[in-house]
């Protein structure tokens, strides 16, 4: 039996970037990456859910005849402490004039962008996570607290790239 252990660890986050999805729907052509900053410590998570199991039964038996697996959902979540107008626009849409942010006056539109995240260096190694197409949703807890600051929370669902060629919905690379 071979040993599958390594010294590659995922600890901490160097940065997260969002970018517009291009016509080819691949990370290599992901346009205009913008860094999202002031991430709340320990709030960033790349979640890979286990597949769900649907057991198909038959009348004659108490155990399943067959089990059908459906793929687990993959998502990226994090929170920010940045309340600047550019970050509010990235989170909710809308517009800003000077220092005044205005929420959009139209219905909420699903925002799709690519995501690029880079971990901190541990044992001389980093992990790069690339998602060519994700559905971005944001919320906020804009606290008026003296002991904590307000935060914006992002939930990004990983989607299959809409492309004429097979592109992975997520690539994790050791760099």
C-alpha positions as CSV (number, residue, x, y, z in Angstrom):
1,X,0.0,0.0,0.0
2,X,1.3,3.4,-0.9
3,X,1.5,6.4,1.5
4,X,-0.7,9.2,0.4
5,X,0.3,11.8,3.0
6,X,2.0,15.1,2.1
7,X,3.0,18.3,3.8
8,X,0.6,20.5,1.8
9,X,-1.8,22.4,4.1
10,X,-4.5,24.9,3.6
11,X,-4.1,27.5,6.4
12,X,-5.0,31.2,5.9
13,X,-5.8,33.3,2.9
14,X,-3.5,35.6,1.0
15,X,-6.3,37.1,-1.2
16,X,-9.5,36.6,-3.1
17,X,-10.2,38.1,-6.5
18,X,-13.3,38.3,-8.6
19,X,-13.4,38.8,-12.4
20,X,-15.8,39.1,-15.2
21,X,-16.6,35.9,-17.1
22,X,-15.5,36.0,-20.7
23,X,-16.9,34.4,-23.8
24,X,-14.6,31.3,-23.5
25,X,-15.7,30.8,-19.9
26,X,-12.2,29.7,-18.7
27,X,-9.9,31.0,-16.0
28,X,-7.2,31.7,-18.5
29,X,-9.3,34.4,-20.0
30,X,-11.0,35.6,-16.9
31,X,-11.0,39.4,-17.4
32,X,-10.2,42.2,-15.1
33,X,-9.5,40.4,-11.8
34,X,-10.2,42.7,-8.8
35,X,-9.0,41.9,-5.3
36,X,-11.6,41.8,-2.6
37,X,-10.0,42.9,0.7
38,X,-10.2,43.2,4.4
39,X,-11.4,39.6,4.9
40,X,-12.6,38.7,8.3
41,X,-10.2,36.2,9.9
42,X,-11.4,32.6,9.7
43,X,-14.4,33.5,7.6
44,X,-13.2,32.1,4.2
45,X,-14.3,28.6,3.5
46,X,-14.2,26.5,0.3
47,X,-16.9,23.9,1.0
48,X,-17.1,20.6,-0.9
49,X,-20.2,18.7,0.2
50,X,-20.2,14.9,0.0
51,X,-22.5,13.5,-2.6
52,X,-26.0,12.7,-1.4
53,X,-27.3,9.1,-1.6
54,X,-30.7,8.2,-2.9
55,X,-31.5,4.6,-2.1
56,X,-33.9,2.8,-4.5
57,X,-35.8,0.1,-2.7
58,X,-37.8,-2.9,-3.8
59,X,-40.8,-4.5,-2.0
60,X,-39.1,-7.8,-1.3
61,X,-36.0,-6.5,0.5
62,X,-35.3,-4.3,3.5
63,X,-32.0,-3.1,2.1
64,X,-31.6,-0.9,-1.0
65,X,-31.6,-2.5,-4.4
66,X,-29.4,0.3,-5.8
67,X,-28.0,3.6,-4.6
68,X,-27.8,6.6,-6.8
69,X,-25.4,9.3,-5.9
70,X,-25.9,13.0,-6.8
71,X,-22.9,15.3,-6.8
72,X,-22.2,17.4,-3.7
73,X,-22.5,21.2,-3.9
74,X,-19.3,23.2,-4.0
75,X,-19.3,26.7,-2.6
76,X,-17.0,29.5,-1.5
77,X,-17.9,31.7,1.5
78,X,-16.2,34.6,3.2
79,X,-16.9,37.9,5.0
80,X,-15.4,41.3,4.7
81,X,-15.0,44.3,7.0
82,X,-14.7,46.7,4.0
83,X,-17.7,49.1,3.8
84,X,-16.3,51.3,1.0
85,X,-18.5,52.2,-2.0
86,X,-16.5,49.9,-4.4
87,X,-17.0,46.9,-2.1
88,X,-20.7,47.7,-1.6
89,X,-21.2,47.9,-5.4
90,X,-19.4,44.6,-5.8
91,X,-21.6,43.0,-3.2
92,X,-25.0,44.4,-4.1
93,X,-24.8,46.3,-7.4
94,X,-26.1,49.8,-7.3
95,X,-24.1,52.9,-7.7
96,X,-22.1,55.6,-5.9
97,X,-21.6,59.3,-6.3
98,X,-18.8,60.6,-4.2
99,X,-19.0,58.8,-0.9
100,X,-22.8,58.1,-1.1
101,X,-23.8,54.5,-2.0
102,X,-27.3,53.8,-3.4
103,X,-28.8,50.3,-3.6
104,X,-30.1,49.3,-7.0
105,X,-33.7,50.3,-7.8
106,X,-34.3,47.2,-9.9
107,X,-34.8,43.6,-9.0
108,X,-31.8,41.7,-7.8
109,X,-30.0,40.0,-10.7
110,X,-27.9,36.9,-10.2
111,X,-24.3,37.9,-10.5
112,X,-21.9,35.5,-12.1
113,X,-18.2,36.0,-11.9
114,X,-15.0,33.9,-11.7
115,X,-13.1,33.5,-8.4
116,X,-9.4,33.2,-7.8
117,X,-8.2,32.6,-4.2
118,X,-4.6,32.0,-3.0
119,X,-3.8,30.6,0.4
120,X,-1.0,31.7,2.6
121,X,2.4,29.9,2.3
122,X,2.8,26.9,4.7
123,X,5.7,24.5,4.4
124,X,6.9,26.5,1.4
125,X,3.7,25.7,-0.5
126,X,0.5,27.5,-1.4
127,X,-2.8,26.4,-2.8
128,X,-4.5,28.3,-5.7
129,X,-8.3,27.8,-6.1
130,X,-9.8,28.8,-9.5
131,X,-13.5,28.8,-10.1
132,X,-14.3,29.9,-13.7
133,X,-18.0,30.5,-13.0
134,X,-19.8,31.1,-9.7
135,X,-23.1,32.6,-8.7
136,X,-22.3,35.4,-6.2
137,X,-24.7,36.5,-3.5
138,X,-24.0,38.9,-0.7
139,X,-25.6,40.0,2.6
140,X,-24.5,42.3,5.4
141,X,-24.5,42.7,9.1
142,X,-23.7,46.4,9.4
143,X,-23.3,46.6,13.1
144,X,-23.1,49.8,15.1
145,X,-21.0,48.1,17.8
146,X,-18.1,49.4,19.8
147,X,-16.4,46.0,20.1
148,X,-16.9,44.6,16.5
149,X,-17.3,46.1,13.1
150,X,-19.9,45.5,10.4
151,X,-19.4,42.8,7.9
152,X,-20.5,41.9,4.4
153,X,-20.9,38.2,3.7
154,X,-20.4,36.5,0.4
155,X,-21.8,33.1,-0.7
156,X,-20.5,31.9,-4.0
157,X,-22.0,28.7,-5.6
158,X,-19.7,26.9,-8.0
159,X,-21.4,26.4,-11.4
160,X,-20.4,24.4,-14.5
161,X,-18.8,26.7,-17.0
162,X,-21.1,27.4,-20.0
163,X,-18.6,26.5,-22.6
164,X,-18.4,24.4,-25.8
165,X,-15.4,22.6,-24.4
166,X,-15.2,20.7,-21.1
167,X,-13.8,23.0,-18.4
168,X,-13.5,21.9,-14.8
169,X,-15.8,23.8,-12.5
170,X,-12.9,24.2,-10.0
171,X,-9.2,23.6,-10.1
172,X,-7.0,23.5,-7.0
173,X,-3.3,23.8,-7.8
174,X,-0.3,23.6,-5.5
175,X,2.0,26.5,-6.3
